[in-house]
């Protein structure tokens, strides 16, 4: 068998061939793992919804995607999961909200009752510092002024400044940036929930008026 000449062309062809083979292997492995990974994410989300709504026997009756602009005009996307109990009674909604924390994206799932009161929350994703910002998964559920459970975010939640101010939520020790990012995610989730509720109500009202006019 003739030995392959060591030329630039042959070297490029070999490298391209190796890259193609490796790409095919990676694509195949991704195909094998994408299903199980998605199943794990779906399972974690389902458990998260139960946790933040403080109810095990529930069903997601409707899922909506809400887009709102932040204070800088940048569009943000929220996913609202409306839930019902076993008797088809509305319990409120769990809302996915994401902001930029100290170490990266901070994704939160927040549960609200039908009046917008916070029932619970859980962190879906975060890149915060272990032992500091990562404490957000427990800090805002503990007893004391760090606790947001049962609060009404119609007045935006904010950390309590060191010297006076309107905020009444204790920040995580040495993690003010993460605390503000977390509370911003909660406030945004509330705004998305209430915005969707208003739009749904308005749409129903318009539809009722239209149907009423059609019978005149």
N, C-alpha and C positions, 0 to 999 in steps of 0.2 A: 504493500500500500504506500502510495506516494506521500511523503511528509508534507504537511501544510506549510507553505512558505511564510516566514515571519515578516510580513509586510503590514503597512498601516491599514490597508484595505481589509486584510484578513483579520487583523486585531479588532477592527471596528465591527466586522461581521460576527465575530465570536462574542463580543460584548453585547451586541444587540440580541443575539440568540439567547444568551444567558438572561438578559433582562426580560425578554419575552417569556421564557420558561418560568422565571421567578414571579413575573406578573400573573401568569396563569395559575400558579400554585397559590399565590396570595388571594386571588379572586375566588378560587375554589374553597379555600379555608374560610374566607369571609362568608361565602354562601352557606357553608356547613354551620357556622356559628351564629349567623344573623338571626335565624329563627329562635334558638334557645335564648339568646340575649334579649330579643324583643319580648319573649314570654316572661322573662324575669322582670323586665321593666313594667310590663302590664300588671304582673302580680304585685309588684311593689307599689304601683299607683293605686290598685284596688285596695290594698291594705292601708295605704296612706289616706285614702278617702274615708274609709271606716274610722281611722284613728282621729282625723281632724273633725269629723262629724259626730264623734263620740257615739256611734251606733254600728253594731255589727250586722244587723238584719236590715239592709237597705239595698236599693237599686238605683242606678243612674238612669233617670228618666229622659234626660236630654243633655247634649253637649253643644256648647256654642263657642265660637272663636270671636273674641272682641279685640279691636284695634283702637288704641288711644295714643295720642301724642303726649310726650313728657314735657317738662318745663322748657326744654331746649328745642322742642318741635320734632324730636325724633320719634318715629312710630314704634310702638311696643305692642306685642301680641300676648293676649291672655286667653287661657282656656278655662271655661266655666262649666263645671259638672253639676247639673241640678240633680238632687237626690230625693227619693221618697222612701218612706218606711214600708213595712209589709202591708199596711192598710192603704197604700197609695196616698198617704198624707205627705205634703211637701215639708221637707226638713230644712231647706235652704240650699246652699251650694258650696262646693269646694272649688277654689280658684287657684290655678297655676300662675305664678308671677315670678319674674326674673329681673334682677338688678346686678350692678357691678359691685362686688364686695372688695375687701382689701387684697385678696389673693386672686380674684377672678370672678367668674359668674356665680351668683348666689340664687338658686332657684328654690322657691318656697311654695308649699301647698297650704292654703289657709281655708278653714271651714267657717262659714257664716250661717246663722239661723235666718229665718225669713225676715227678721227685722234688721239684719246686718250686724248683729252682735257676734263677736269672735267666739267660736266654740273650741277651736284648737288649731294647731299648725304642725307641720313637719318639714324638714329640709330634704328636698329631693336631690339637689346637687350643690356642692360648695367646694371651694379651694382655700378655705381659711386656715390659719395657723393652728395646728393641734394644740390644745390646752389653752388657747386664747379665743380667737374668733369662732373656732369650731364649737365653742360652748353654746352657741346660739340655739343648738338643737334642744337644749334643756333650760337655758337661762330665762327665757321669756315665758316659761310655764311654771316656774317656781313661785312660792309664796313671797310676797313682798312687793316693792315698787317696780321690780323688773317684770312682773307678771302682766301679760296682756289679755289673758283669757277672761272673757266676760266684758271686755271693753267695747265701746262704740267708736269706730274710726271715722264717724261723720265729722268729728273734730280730729284732724290728722294727729297720729301718734308721733311723738318725738322724744329723744332722750332728755333727761333732766340736766341742764347745764350746771357746771360747777358753781357758778355764782348767779343764782336766780334764773328766771326765764319761765316760759310757759310749758315746757316739756315736763312730763311726770313719770317717765319710764327710766329706771336706772339702767345705764349702759353696762355692758359686759366690762369687767375690770380690765383696763389696759387695751380695750378693743372698741373704742368709740366709733371708728370708721365702719367696722362690721355691724355694730349696733344700729347706726343710722341707715346703712344699706338694708338691713333686715326690716326695719320699721318702714322704710320707703316701699319695700316690696309688699308689705302688708297693706299699707295705705293704697297703693296702686291696685292691689287685688280687690280691695273694697270698692274703689272707684269703678273698676271694670264690672263688678257684680251689680252695683247700683245702676250703672249706665245701661247694662243689658236689661235690667228689670224695667227701667223707664222706657226703653225702646220697645220692649215686648208689650208693655201696657199701652203705649201710644199706638202701636200697630193694631192691637186688638180693638182699641177705641175707634180708630179710623175704619176698620173693617165693619164694626157694628153700625157706624153711621152710614157707611156705603150700603150695607144691606137694608137699613131702615129706609133710605132714600129710594131704593129700588122698588119698595112696596107702595110708595106714595102715588 
